[in-house]
Amino acid sequence: MNYGHAVRAAICVFYLCAIASHAQQAYGAPGQKLGSSDAAIGAGGSVDACQLLTSAEIEAVQGEPVKEAKPNVQPSGGMRISECLFHTSNFAKSVSVALVTRSVGKASALTPRKFWQRQFRGLDTQKDKTRGASNEIEKPESRSEEETGEARRIKGLGEDAYWVGSPIAGALYVLRGDKFVRISVGGVGEESIRIEKSKVLARAALRRL
């Protein structure tokens, strides 16, 4: 199994969801005004992504108040993908959050945790095998890890965490139990700062899972 291609395919799915959220906003989809409290719980008592962060937490990280939250829920087999676009006053600094959980009342062999294991587990082993196969096999200098969009493990966050991105875009994925979150912050040029901001928001979101 080519784990690199699998991860990039998974990332594309989430970016498509984010595009759908932006499209909903452009056409006037109903949003939710946020104050200092959490958003409402979704149908059937399930947790929505808009519930994971508060306006105050996002403003503390991005320096911009949240005007409204744009929710979007999409089923994916036996999983439920809840997305929230926290629209800030400066739209470029908006924050996108996705929460992947089991679909309520729908049995499936593919759970969020199994999906995570397929996409991320084994990446480090795969890299070690590739690097150890031959000393002559090296990455071209012009293609760094950031440029190829490979997943990089982030230690000390949730049960497991990875950053996937490039110098211009990226997202932080964090596993907790049988669910995981994806966080992407806008309006930040330097990747290391994007990672740190995403980690701060991820810790806040994890407290509500």
Backbone as a printed PyTorch tensor [residue, N CA C, xyz], in Angstrom:
tensor([[[  0.8390,  -1.1980,   0.0000],
         [  0.0000,   0.0000,   0.0000],
         [  0.8730,   1.2470,   0.0000]],

        [[  0.5710,   2.1840,  -0.8660],
         [  1.3120,   3.4320,  -0.9400],
         [  0.6960,   4.4220,   0.0420]],

        [[  1.2850,   4.5240,   1.2440],
         [  0.7050,   5.3710,   2.2890],
         [  0.7260,   6.8420,   1.8950]],

        [[  1.7510,   7.2770,   1.1730],
         [  1.8310,   8.6780,   0.7840],
         [  0.6500,   9.0830,  -0.0610]],

        [[  0.3110,   8.2330,  -1.0570],
         [ -0.8360,   8.5300,  -1.9140],
         [ -2.1400,   8.4660,  -1.1300]],

        [[ -2.2340,   7.5210,  -0.1870],
         [ -3.4550,   7.3860,   0.6110],
         [ -3.7020,   8.6330,   1.4380]],

        [[ -2.6380,   9.1440,   2.0560],
         [ -2.7810,  10.3500,   2.8780],
         [ -3.1860,  11.5340,   2.0260]],

        [[ -2.5210,  11.7020,   0.8890],
         [ -2.8570,  12.8500,   0.0340],
         [ -4.2940,  12.7550,  -0.4530]],

        [[ -4.7920,  11.5260,  -0.7150],
         [ -6.1810,  11.3590,  -1.1400],
         [ -7.1320,  11.7780,  -0.0280]],

        [[ -6.7950,  11.3910,   1.2090],
         [ -7.6350,  11.7710,   2.3530],
         [ -7.6640,  13.2720,   2.5180]],

        [[ -6.5040,  13.9190,   2.3480],
         [ -6.4320,  15.3720,   2.5000],
         [ -7.2940,  16.0500,   1.4430]],

        [[ -7.2870,  15.5250,   0.2270],
         [ -8.0860,  16.1090,  -0.8530],
         [ -9.5660,  16.0860,  -0.4960]],

        [[-10.0260,  14.9810,   0.1460],
         [-11.4260,  14.8870,   0.5500],
         [-11.7850,  16.0210,   1.4910]],

        [[-10.9110,  16.2760,   2.4820],
         [-11.2050,  17.3260,   3.4430],
         [-11.1640,  18.7050,   2.7970]],

        [[-10.2240,  18.9180,   1.8620],
         [-10.1850,  20.2170,   1.1950],
         [-11.4320,  20.4330,   0.3490]],

        [[-11.9700,  19.3650,  -0.2500],
         [-13.2030,  19.4850,  -1.0130],
         [-14.3600,  19.8620,  -0.0920]],

        [[-14.3560,  19.2910,   1.1140],
         [-15.3920,  19.6600,   2.0880],
         [-15.2820,  21.1330,   2.4450]],

        [[-14.0480,  21.6100,   2.5870],
         [-13.8430,  23.0170,   2.9290],
         [-14.3390,  23.9160,   1.8090]],

        [[-14.0940,  23.4950,   0.5600],
         [-14.5770,  24.2780,  -0.5850],
         [-16.0910,  24.3410,  -0.5720]],

        [[-16.7400,  23.2160,  -0.2160],
         [-18.1990,  23.1940,  -0.1480],
         [-18.7030,  24.1810,   0.8980]],

        [[-17.9870,  24.2640,   2.0250],
         [-18.3790,  25.2030,   3.0740],
         [-18.2910,  26.6390,   2.5790]],

        [[-17.2100,  26.9540,   1.8510],
         [-17.0490,  28.3000,   1.2970],
         [-18.1530,  28.5910,   0.2940]],

        [[-18.5280,  27.5980,  -0.4760],
         [-19.5820,  27.7850,  -1.4630],
         [-20.9120,  28.0610,  -0.7730]],

        [[-21.1880,  27.3520,   0.3170],
         [-22.4170,  27.5940,   1.0560],
         [-22.4730,  29.0310,   1.5440]],

        [[-21.3370,  29.5370,   1.9910],
         [-21.3130,  30.9110,   2.4830],
         [-21.5930,  31.8880,   1.3490]],

        [[-20.9930,  31.6390,   0.2000],
         [-21.1450,  32.5470,  -0.9330],
         [-22.5990,  32.6550,  -1.3630]],

        [[-23.3550,  31.5500,  -1.1970],
         [-24.7450,  31.5610,  -1.6200],
         [-25.7140,  31.7800,  -0.4690]],

        [[-25.1650,  32.2530,   0.6450],
         [-26.0470,  32.6710,   1.7230],
         [-26.5860,  31.5580,   2.5790]],

        [[-25.8350,  30.4620,   2.7550],
         [-26.2870,  29.3970,   3.6420],
         [-26.3970,  29.9430,   5.0580]],

        [[-27.3770,  29.4380,   5.8240],
         [-27.5620,  29.9690,   7.1820],
         [-26.3450,  29.7370,   8.0420]],

        [[-25.9250,  30.7660,   8.7450],
         [-24.7800,  30.6470,   9.6450],
         [-25.2510,  30.7570,  11.0780]],

        [[-24.3260,  30.6460,  11.9840],
         [-24.6470,  30.7340,  13.4030],
         [-23.7980,  31.8140,  14.0390]],

        [[-24.4410,  32.7680,  14.6590],
         [-23.7230,  33.8270,  15.3510],
         [-23.0830,  33.2680,  16.6060]],

        [[-21.8540,  33.6580,  16.8580],
         [-21.1410,  33.1520,  18.0170],
         [-20.8350,  34.2660,  18.9980]],

        [[-20.9810,  33.9650,  20.2480],
         [-20.5350,  34.8600,  21.2920],
         [-19.3440,  34.2190,  21.9680]],

        [[-19.3530,  34.1370,  23.2960],
         [-18.2530,  33.5130,  24.0100],
         [-18.5470,  32.0670,  24.3530]],

        [[-19.7670,  31.5980,  24.0190],
         [-20.1570,  30.2360,  24.3620],
         [-20.0400,  29.3290,  23.1610]],

        [[-20.1650,  28.0210,  23.4130],
         [-20.0600,  27.0410,  22.3430],
         [-21.3080,  27.0490,  21.4790]],

        [[-21.1790,  26.4760,  20.2830],
         [-22.3180,  26.3420,  19.3930],
         [-23.2080,  25.2050,  19.8640]],

        [[-24.3740,  25.0860,  19.2380],
         [-25.3470,  24.0890,  19.6550],
         [-24.9240,  22.6870,  19.2580]],

        [[-25.4040,  21.7030,  20.0130],
         [-25.1460,  20.3100,  19.6870],
         [-26.0000,  19.9260,  18.4960]],

        [[-25.4490,  19.0610,  17.6470],
         [-26.1380,  18.6680,  16.4330],
         [-27.2870,  17.7080,  16.7000]],

        [[-27.9590,  17.3110,  15.6110],
         [-29.1070,  16.4240,  15.7050],
         [-28.7050,  15.1070,  16.3430]],

        [[-29.6040,  14.5580,  17.1690],
         [-29.3470,  13.2760,  17.7940],
         [-28.3080,  13.3260,  18.8860]],

        [[-27.9440,  14.5310,  19.3550],
         [-26.9750,  14.6430,  20.4290],
         [-25.5390,  14.5180,  19.9860]],

        [[-25.3020,  14.4460,  18.6900],
         [-23.9330,  14.3300,  18.1930],
         [-23.2270,  15.6840,  18.2950]],

        [[-21.9170,  15.6330,  18.4660],
         [-21.1300,  16.8570,  18.6030],
         [-20.7900,  17.4030,  17.2220]],

        [[-21.0490,  18.6720,  17.0020],
         [-20.6990,  19.3170,  15.7430],
         [-19.3820,  20.0630,  15.8830]],

        [[-18.7110,  20.2540,  14.7570],
         [-17.4160,  20.9340,  14.7690],
         [-17.5300,  22.3540,  15.3070]],

        [[-18.6630,  23.0020,  15.0700],
         [-18.8540,  24.3750,  15.5460],
         [-18.8940,  24.4430,  17.0690]],

        [[-19.0430,  23.3030,  17.7200],
         [-19.1240,  23.2500,  19.1680],
         [-17.7360,  23.1490,  19.8090]],

        [[-16.7240,  22.8910,  18.9950],
         [-15.4020,  22.5690,  19.5430],
         [-14.5770,  23.7870,  19.9480]],

        [[-14.8560,  24.9470,  19.3700],
         [-14.0860,  26.1470,  19.6770],
         [-15.0240,  27.3170,  19.9460]],

        [[-14.5670,  28.2550,  20.7400],
         [-15.3420,  29.4600,  21.0050],
         [-14.7390,  30.6370,  20.2380]],

        [[-15.5420,  31.6710,  20.1100],
         [-15.0700,  32.8870,  19.4560],
         [-13.8550,  33.4480,  20.1810]],

        [[-13.8930,  33.4190,  21.5270],
         [-12.7840,  33.9730,  22.3140],
         [-11.4920,  33.2050,  22.0620]],

        [[-11.5890,  31.8810,  21.9420],
         [-10.3950,  31.0650,  21.7150],
         [ -9.7810,  31.3510,  20.3440]],

        [[-10.6280,  31.5200,  19.3400],
         [-10.1270,  31.8140,  18.0040],
         [ -9.5540,  33.2190,  17.9360]],

        [[-10.2160,  34.1750,  18.5730],
         [ -9.7110,  35.5490,  18.5690],
         [ -8.3600,  35.6420,  19.2790]],

        [[ -8.1840,  34.8470,  20.3340],
         [ -6.9140,  34.8650,  21.0600],
         [ -5.7650,  34.3710,  20.1880]],

        [[ -6.0630,  33.4730,  19.2560],
         [ -5.0270,  32.9040,  18.3850],
         [ -4.8530,  33.7170,  17.1100]],

        [[ -5.9620,  34.1380,  16.5170],
         [ -5.9280,  34.8090,  15.2180],
         [ -5.9480,  36.3300,  15.3060]],

        [[ -6.3190,  36.8630,  16.4590],
         [ -6.3750,  38.3110,  16.5930],
         [ -7.5540,  38.9410,  15.8900]],

        [[ -8.5450,  38.1280,  15.5330],
         [ -9.7340,  38.6110,  14.8430],
         [-10.9620,  37.9780,  15.4910]],

        [[-12.0190,  38.7670,  15.7510],
         [-13.2500,  38.1950,  16.3020],
         [-13.9880,  37.3600,  15.2630]],

        [[-14.7260,  36.3690,  15.7250],
         [-15.5200,  35.5260,  14.8410],
         [-16.8690,  36.1850,  14.5970]],

        [[-17.2260,  36.3560,  13.3280],
         [-18.5100,  36.9570,  12.9820],
         [-19.6230,  35.9160,  13.0170]],

        [[-19.3500,  34.7500,  12.4800],
         [-20.3340,  33.6740,  12.4700],
         [-19.6450,  32.3510,  12.1500]],

        [[-20.3540,  31.2680,  12.4070],
         [-19.8400,  29.9320,  12.1230],
         [-20.7110,  29.2820,  11.0620]],

        [[-20.0890,  28.7070,  10.0610],
         [-20.8010,  28.0680,   8.9660],
         [-20.6730,  26.5520,   9.0920]],

        [[-21.7280,  25.8680,   9.5310],
         [-21.6480,  24.4180,   9.6920],
         [-21.9260,  23.6810,   8.3820]],

        [[-21.3990,  22.4930,   8.2830],
         [-21.6230,  21.6400,   7.1220],
         [-21.3820,  20.2000,   7.5560]],

        [[-22.3640,  19.3310,   7.3410],
         [-22.2390,  17.9280,   7.7350],
         [-22.3870,  17.0410,   6.5180]],

        [[-21.4490,  16.1070,   6.3710],
         [-21.4820,  15.1870,   5.2410],
         [-21.2470,  13.7650,   5.7300]],

        [[-22.1390,  12.8370,   5.3430],
         [-21.8940,  11.4290,   5.6790],
         [-20.8390,  10.8540,   4.7390]],

        [[-20.0760,   9.9060,   5.2450],
         [-19.0710,   9.2390,   4.4230],
         [-18.9940,   7.7860,   4.8650]],

        [[-19.8220,   6.9570,   4.2400],
         [-19.8940,   5.5670,   4.6450],
         [-20.4330,   5.4720,   6.0530]],

        [[-19.6860,   4.8180,   6.9420],
         [-20.1060,   4.7080,   8.3310],
         [-19.5920,   5.8390,   9.1870]],

        [[-19.0550,   6.8840,   8.5560],
         [-18.5120,   8.0160,   9.3020],
         [-19.3270,   9.2870,   9.0400]],

        [[-19.2090,  10.2060,   9.9780],
         [-19.8960,  11.4930,   9.8660],
         [-18.8450,  12.5910,   9.9190]],

        [[-18.7830,  13.4150,   8.8820],
         [-17.8220,  14.5090,   8.8250],
         [-18.5660,  15.8210,   9.0830]],

        [[-18.3220,  16.3880,  10.2390],
         [-18.9090,  17.6770,  10.5930],
         [-17.8390,  18.7490,  10.4100]],

        [[-18.1390,  19.7490,   9.6060],
         [-17.1940,  20.8360,   9.3680],
         [-17.7490,  22.1540,   9.8800]],

        [[-16.8560,  23.0450,  10.2390],
         [-17.2730,  24.3880,  10.6390],
         [-16.2470,  25.3950,  10.1410]],

        [[-16.7120,  26.3780,   9.4180],
         [-15.8640,  27.4860,   9.0010],
         [-16.1450,  28.6540,   9.9310]],

        [[-15.1940,  28.9680,  10.7910],
         [-15.3170,  30.1090,  11.6790],
         [-14.8860,  31.3480,  10.9030]],

        [[-15.8570,  32.1030,  10.4600],
         [-15.6420,  33.2680,   9.6110],
         [-15.2650,  34.4610,  10.4730]],

        [[-14.0290,  34.9280,  10.3640],
         [-13.5630,  36.0760,  11.1420],
         [-13.8060,  37.3740,  10.3850]],

        [[-13.6460,  38.4880,  11.0790],
         [-13.8510,  39.7940,  10.4430],
         [-12.9480,  39.9450,   9.2280]],

        [[-11.6940,  39.5310,   9.3660],
         [-10.7850,  39.4490,   8.2270],
         [-10.8790,  38.0270,   7.7140]],

        [[-11.5870,  37.8370,   6.5960],
         [-11.8990,  36.4870,   6.1340],
         [-10.6470,  35.6380,   5.9340]],

        [[ -9.5230,  36.2540,   5.5750],
         [ -8.2900,  35.5060,   5.3350],
         [ -7.8160,  34.7780,   6.5860]],

        [[ -8.2410,  35.2590,   7.7680],
         [ -7.8180,  34.6400,   9.0210],
         [ -8.8580,  33.6730,   9.5870]],

        [[ -9.8050,  33.2840,   8.7620],
         [-10.8210,  32.3350,   9.2030],
         [-10.1850,  30.9940,   9.5630]],

        [[-10.9070,  30.2140,  10.3500],
         [-10.4230,  28.9140,  10.8140],
         [-11.4010,  27.8240,  10.3900]],

        [[-10.8580,  26.7540,   9.8310],
         [-11.6760,  25.6200,   9.4140],
         [-11.4280,  24.4460,  10.3590]],

        [[-12.5260,  23.8680,  10.8680],
         [-12.4320,  22.7270,  11.7730],
         [-13.3220,  21.6040,  11.2470]],

        [[-12.7990,  20.3970,  11.2240],
         [-13.5950,  19.2320,  10.8560],
         [-13.5040,  18.2040,  11.9720]],

        [[-14.6240,  17.5610,  12.2510],
         [-14.6870,  16.5050,  13.2500],
         [-15.2430,  15.2520,  12.5900]],

        [[-14.4890,  14.1660,  12.6550],
         [-14.9130,  12.9000,  12.0480],
         [-15.2750,  11.9210,  13.1570]],

        [[-16.5440,  11.4800,  13.1460],
         [-17.0500,  10.5470,  14.1460],
         [-17.8020,   9.4220,  13.4410]],

        [[-18.2690,   8.4560,  14.2190],
         [-19.1170,   7.4120,  13.6510],
         [-20.4800,   7.9930,  13.3000]],

        [[-21.0750,   7.4860,  12.2300],
         [-22.4350,   7.8850,  11.8960],
         [-23.3900,   7.2620,  12.8930]],

        [[-24.3010,   8.0510,  13.4260],
         [-25.2530,   7.5580,  14.4140],
         [-26.2080,   6.5620,  13.7660]],

        [[-26.3100,   5.3790,  14.3660],
         [-27.2650,   4.3810,  13.8950],
         [-26.8850,   3.7000,  12.6050]],

        [[-25.6180,   3.8450,  12.1640],
         [-25.2020,   3.2070,  10.9180],
         [-23.9450,   2.4000,  11.1680]],

        [[-24.0920,   1.0900,  11.0840],
         [-22.9480,   0.2050,  11.3110],
         [-22.0670,   0.1550,  10.0730]],

        [[-20.7710,   0.1620,  10.3070],
         [-19.8260,   0.0910,   9.2020],
         [-18.5110,  -0.4800,   9.7120]],

        [[-17.8350,  -1.2330,   8.8370],
         [-16.5420,  -1.7990,   9.2040],
         [-15.4840,  -0.7040,   9.2890]],

        [[-15.6980,   0.3950,   8.5760],
         [-14.7170,   1.4780,   8.5550],
         [-15.1120,   2.5450,   9.5710]],

        [[-14.4430,   2.5370,  10.7090],
         [-14.6650,   3.5370,  11.7470],
         [-13.6230,   4.6390,  11.5900]],

        [[-13.8240,   5.7940,  12.2440],
         [-12.8200,   6.8520,  12.1600],
         [-11.4330,   6.3870,  12.5890]],

        [[-11.3780,   5.5680,  13.6480],
         [-10.0790,   5.1000,  14.1260],
         [ -9.4060,   4.1830,  13.1050]],

        [[-10.1710,   3.2940,  12.4860],
         [ -9.6090,   2.4050,  11.4610],
         [ -9.1770,   3.2110,  10.2350]],

        [[ -9.9650,   4.2320,   9.9080],
         [ -9.6020,   5.1010,   8.7990],
         [ -8.2680,   5.7840,   9.0870]],

        [[ -8.1250,   6.2730,  10.3270],
         [ -6.8750,   6.9230,  10.7430],
         [ -5.7030,   5.9590,  10.6080]],

        [[ -5.8870,   4.7440,  11.0760],
         [ -4.8140,   3.7620,  11.0350],
         [ -4.3980,   3.4550,   9.6040]],

        [[ -5.3800,   3.4220,   8.7090],
         [ -5.0620,   3.1740,   7.2960],
         [ -4.2490,   4.3180,   6.6990]],

        [[ -4.5880,   5.5300,   7.1050],
         [ -3.9620,   6.6900,   6.4810],
         [ -2.6200,   7.0550,   7.0990]],

        [[ -2.5110,   6.9330,   8.4130],
         [ -1.3240,   7.4530,   9.0930],
         [ -0.4170,   6.3980,   9.7080]],

        [[ -0.9740,   5.3520,  10.3200],
         [ -0.1340,   4.3600,  10.9640],
         [  0.7340,   3.6530,   9.9270]],

        [[  1.9610,   3.4750,  10.2520],
         [  2.8640,   2.8140,   9.3180],
         [  3.6600,   3.7740,   8.4650]],

        [[  3.3140,   5.0770,   8.5270],
         [  4.0530,   6.0550,   7.7400],
         [  5.5170,   6.1130,   8.1580]],

        [[  5.7560,   6.1420,   9.4780],
         [  7.1230,   6.2250,   9.9650],
         [  7.9120,   4.9700,   9.5840]],

        [[  7.2500,   3.7990,   9.7070],
         [  7.9140,   2.5510,   9.3310],
         [  8.2340,   2.5390,   7.8570]],

        [[  7.2720,   3.0160,   7.0560],
         [  7.4690,   3.0510,   5.6100],
         [  8.6460,   3.9490,   5.2520]],

        [[  8.7590,   5.1090,   5.9350],
         [  9.8660,   6.0260,   5.6630],
         [ 11.1960,   5.3950,   6.0420]],

        [[ 11.2080,   4.6980,   7.2110],
         [ 12.4480,   4.0740,   7.6600],
         [ 12.9150,   3.0050,   6.6880]],

        [[ 11.9630,   2.2200,   6.1630],
         [ 12.3290,   1.1810,   5.2070],
         [ 12.8920,   1.7870,   3.9350]],

        [[ 12.2610,   2.8830,   3.5050],
         [ 12.7130,   3.5370,   2.2750],
         [ 14.1080,   4.1120,   2.4510]],

        [[ 14.3390,   4.7410,   3.6110],
         [ 15.6410,   5.3440,   3.8650],
         [ 16.7200,   4.2940,   4.0650]],

        [[ 16.3320,   3.1330,   4.6610],
         [ 17.3170,   2.1180,   4.9590],
         [ 17.5670,   1.1400,   3.8290]],

        [[ 16.7350,   1.1850,   2.7890],
         [ 16.8810,   0.2340,   1.6850],
         [ 18.2150,   0.4030,   0.9760]],

        [[ 18.6400,   1.6440,   0.8180],
         [ 19.9120,   1.8930,   0.1530],
         [ 20.3890,   3.2840,   0.5000]],

        [[ 21.6550,   3.4070,   0.7930],
         [ 22.2200,   4.7200,   1.0920],
         [ 22.2040,   5.6220,  -0.1230]],

        [[ 22.0090,   5.0200,  -1.2990],
         [ 22.0130,   5.8070,  -2.5260],
         [ 20.6580,   6.4300,  -2.7980]],

        [[ 19.6130,   5.9680,  -2.0680],
         [ 18.2770,   6.5100,  -2.2830],
         [ 18.0910,   7.7170,  -1.3890]],

        [[ 18.0250,   8.8730,  -1.9890],
         [ 17.8330,  10.1080,  -1.2380],
         [ 16.8270,  10.9840,  -1.9570]],

        [[ 16.2050,  11.8620,  -1.1860],
         [ 15.3000,  12.8260,  -1.8050],
         [ 16.1030,  13.8500,  -2.5900]],

        [[ 15.5940,  14.2530,  -3.7440],
         [ 16.2470,  15.3550,  -4.4520],
         [ 16.2330,  16.5980,  -3.5780]],

        [[ 17.2850,  17.3820,  -3.6220],
         [ 17.3700,  18.5700,  -2.7700],
         [ 16.2530,  19.5500,  -3.0320]],

        [[ 15.7180,  19.5380,  -4.2530],
         [ 14.6840,  20.5040,  -4.6080],
         [ 13.3070,  20.1020,  -4.0880]],

        [[ 13.1890,  18.8900,  -3.4880],
         [ 11.8870,  18.4360,  -3.0140],
         [ 11.9770,  18.1160,  -1.5280]],

        [[ 11.6900,  19.0970,  -0.7250],
         [ 11.7000,  18.9100,   0.7200],
         [ 10.4120,  18.2300,   1.1530]],

        [[ 10.3380,  17.8310,   2.4400],
         [  9.1420,  17.1990,   2.9680],
         [  7.9400,  18.1200,   2.8620]],

        [[  8.1670,  19.4170,   3.1050],
         [  7.0670,  20.3650,   3.0320],
         [  6.5410,  20.4790,   1.6080]],

        [[  7.4200,  20.4480,   0.6320],
         [  7.0020,  20.6250,  -0.7550],
         [  6.2210,  19.4290,  -1.2560]],

        [[  6.5250,  18.2400,  -0.7540],
         [  5.8300,  17.0480,  -1.2080],
         [  4.5670,  16.7850,  -0.4010]],

        [[  4.3170,  17.5670,   0.6300],
         [  3.0840,  17.4240,   1.3870],
         [  3.0300,  16.1620,   2.2290]],

        [[  4.1520,  15.6630,   2.6960],
         [  4.1540,  14.4530,   3.4990],
         [  3.6820,  14.7420,   4.9140]],

        [[  3.1310,  13.6950,   5.5430],
         [  2.6500,  13.8390,   6.9160],
         [  3.8230,  13.8280,   7.8790]],

        [[  3.7880,  14.7610,   8.8370],
         [  4.8250,  14.8330,   9.8670],
         [  4.1810,  14.6650,  11.2260]],

        [[  4.7020,  13.7550,  12.0110],
         [  4.1200,  13.4660,  13.3140],
         [  4.3480,  14.6340,  14.2690]],

        [[  3.2870,  14.9510,  15.0350],
         [  3.3510,  15.9830,  16.0610],
         [  3.2180,  15.2820,  17.4090]],

        [[  4.2260,  15.3690,  18.2250],
         [  4.2240,  14.6610,  19.5040],
         [  3.5210,  15.4650,  20.6000]],

        [[  2.9880,  14.7190,  21.5820],
         [  2.3960,  15.3590,  22.7520],
         [  1.0340,  15.9770,  22.5310]],

        [[  0.2950,  15.4920,  21.5350],
         [ -1.0160,  16.0580,  21.2280],
         [ -1.9900,  14.9210,  20.9560]],

        [[ -3.0300,  14.8100,  21.8000],
         [ -3.9960,  13.7400,  21.6320],
         [ -3.3400,  12.3730,  21.7340]],

        [[ -3.9900,  11.3660,  21.1870],
         [ -3.3910,  10.0330,  21.1290],
         [ -2.3470,   9.9600,  20.0200]],

        [[ -2.6000,  10.6920,  18.9640],
         [ -1.7250,  10.6830,  17.7990],
         [ -2.0350,  11.9470,  17.0140]],

        [[ -1.0430,  12.5220,  16.3700],
         [ -1.2790,  13.7590,  15.6190],
         [ -0.2830,  13.8850,  14.4760]],

        [[ -0.7540,  14.4700,  13.3830],
         [  0.0960,  14.6970,  12.2160],
         [ -0.2130,  16.0650,  11.6100]],

        [[  0.8220,  16.6810,  11.0950],
         [  0.6650,  17.8910,  10.2900],
         [  0.9020,  17.4860,   8.8410]],

        [[ -0.0290,  17.8710,   7.9640],
         [  0.1200,  17.6010,   6.5370],
         [ -0.0080,  18.9260,   5.8110]],

        [[  1.0170,  19.3110,   5.0730],
         [  0.9240,  20.5770,   4.3760],
         [  2.1560,  20.9390,   3.5980]],

        [[  2.1430,  22.1500,   3.1240],
         [  3.2210,  22.7180,   2.3290],
         [  3.5270,  24.0980,   2.8880]],

        [[  4.4810,  24.8160,   2.3230],
         [  4.7630,  26.1630,   2.8230],
         [  3.5990,  27.1390,   2.7020]],

        [[  2.5860,  26.8120,   1.8840],
         [  1.4890,  27.7610,   1.6850],
         [  0.1550,  27.3040,   2.2640]],

        [[  0.0250,  26.0360,   2.6050],
         [ -1.2450,  25.5380,   3.1430],
         [ -0.9850,  24.2740,   3.9380]],

        [[ -1.8760,  23.9790,   4.8790],
         [ -1.7020,  22.7680,   5.6630],
         [ -2.7910,  22.6130,   6.6990]],

        [[ -2.8150,  21.4430,   7.3320],
         [ -3.8120,  21.1640,   8.3500],
         [ -3.2340,  20.2120,   9.3850]],

        [[ -3.7440,  20.3440,  10.6120],
         [ -3.3220,  19.5000,  11.7200],
         [ -4.4220,  18.4760,  11.9840]],

        [[ -4.0360,  17.2020,  12.0610],
         [ -4.9660,  16.1070,  12.3240],
         [ -4.6370,  15.5120,  13.6870]],

        [[ -5.6680,  15.3570,  14.5440],
         [ -5.4450,  14.8520,  15.8970],
         [ -6.4700,  13.7640,  16.2160]],

        [[ -5.9820,  12.6250,  16.6960],
         [ -6.8370,  11.4880,  17.0400],
         [ -7.1430,  11.4770,  18.5300]],

        [[ -8.4160,  11.1970,  18.8700],
         [ -8.8270,  11.0230,  20.2620],
         [ -9.9250,   9.9600,  20.2710]],

        [[ -9.6140,   8.7690,  20.8130],
         [-10.5970,   7.6950,  20.8490],
         [-10.9730,   7.2620,  19.4420]],

        [[-12.2830,   7.1590,  19.1860],
         [-12.7530,   6.7700,  17.8540],
         [-13.2680,   7.9840,  17.0950]],

        [[-12.5130,   9.0770,  17.1810],
         [-12.8450,  10.2850,  16.4370],
         [-11.5600,  11.0780,  16.2300]],

        [[-11.5530,  11.9200,  15.2230],
         [-10.4020,  12.7940,  15.0510],
         [-10.8390,  14.1350,  14.4930]],

        [[ -9.9900,  15.1410,  14.7290],
         [-10.2860,  16.4890,  14.2720],
         [ -9.2220,  16.9490,  13.2860]],

        [[ -9.6290,  17.8520,  12.4330],
         [ -8.7150,  18.5050,  11.4870],
         [ -8.8700,  20.0010,  11.6860]],

        [[ -7.7590,  20.7110,  11.8450],
         [ -7.7930,  22.1570,  12.0650],
         [ -6.8660,  22.8460,  11.0840]],

        [[ -7.3840,  23.8740,  10.4300],
         [ -6.5860,  24.6490,   9.4840],
         [ -6.8300,  26.1300,   9.7420]],

        [[ -5.7580,  26.8920,   9.9050],
         [ -5.8730,  28.3320,  10.1620],
         [ -5.4270,  29.1120,   8.9290]],

        [[ -6.0990,  30.2270,   8.6840],
         [ -5.7640,  31.0540,   7.5320],
         [ -5.0220,  32.3150,   7.9340]],

        [[ -4.4970,  32.9970,   6.9360],
         [ -3.8780,  34.2970,   7.1590],
         [ -2.5280,  34.2610,   7.8390]],

        [[ -1.8530,  33.1070,   7.8270],
         [ -0.5380,  32.9910,   8.4600],
         [  0.4620,  32.5220,   7.4180]],

        [[  1.4950,  33.3230,   7.1980],
         [  2.4470,  33.0100,   6.1400],
         [  3.4520,  31.9340,   6.4920]],

        [[  3.9750,  31.9610,   7.7050],
         [  5.0380,  31.0330,   8.0750],
         [  4.4550,  29.7190,   8.5940]],

        [[  4.9160,  28.6180,   8.0090],
         [  4.3340,  27.3220,   8.3470],
         [  4.5130,  26.9610,   9.8180]],

        [[  5.6630,  27.2450,  10.3990],
         [  5.8880,  26.8960,  11.7960],
         [  4.8940,  27.6030,  12.7040]],

        [[  4.5180,  28.8360,  12.3500],
         [  3.5300,  29.5760,  13.1500],
         [  2.1470,  28.9800,  12.9450]],

        [[  1.8340,  28.5700,  11.7080],
         [  0.5510,  27.9120,  11.4540],
         [  0.4160,  26.6520,  12.3060]],

        [[  1.4930,  25.8950,  12.3970],
         [  1.4680,  24.6600,  13.1840],
         [  1.2100,  24.9770,  14.6550]],

        [[  1.9170,  25.9680,  15.1940],
         [  1.7530,  26.3120,  16.5980],
         [  0.3470,  26.8290,  16.8910]],

        [[ -0.1900,  27.6600,  16.0170],
         [ -1.5510,  28.1650,  16.1990],
         [ -2.5510,  27.0130,  16.1470]],

        [[ -2.3370,  26.1000,  15.2230],
         [ -3.2360,  24.9460,  15.0910],
         [ -3.1830,  24.0710,  16.3340]],

        [[ -1.9980,  23.9260,  16.9140],
         [ -1.8470,  23.1230,  18.1290],
         [ -2.6060,  23.7440,  19.3010]],

        [[ -2.5490,  25.0560,  19.4220],
         [ -3.2740,  25.7410,  20.5010],
         [ -4.7750,  25.4860,  20.3640]],

        [[ -5.3050,  25.6310,  19.1550],
         [ -6.7280,  25.4120,  18.9280],
         [ -7.0940,  23.9430,  19.1040]],

        [[ -6.1970,  23.0550,  18.7000],
         [ -6.4730,  21.6250,  18.8450],
         [ -6.6080,  21.2380,  20.3210]],

        [[ -5.7570,  21.7930,  21.1570],
         [ -5.8280,  21.4920,  22.5990],
         [ -7.1700,  21.9660,  23.1770]],

        [[ -7.6350,  23.1200,  22.7150],
         [ -8.9260,  23.6320,  23.1740],
         [-10.0560,  22.7140,  22.7030]],

        [[ -9.9750,  22.2680,  21.4510],
         [-11.0160,  21.3870,  20.8980],
         [-11.0210,  20.0380,  21.5990]],

        [[ -9.8650,  19.5070,  21.9260],
         [ -9.7760,  18.2010,  22.5740],
         [-10.4510,  18.1930,  23.9440]],

        [[-10.4700,  19.3520,  24.6000],
         [-11.1130,  19.4190,  25.9280],
         [-12.6170,  19.1840,  25.8270]],

        [[-13.1790,  19.2920,  24.6310],
         [-14.6180,  19.1280,  24.4460],
         [-14.9610,  17.7910,  23.7920]],

        [[-13.9870,  16.9400,  23.5990],
         [-14.2450,  15.6180,  23.0260],
         [-14.2630,  14.5620,  24.1210]]])
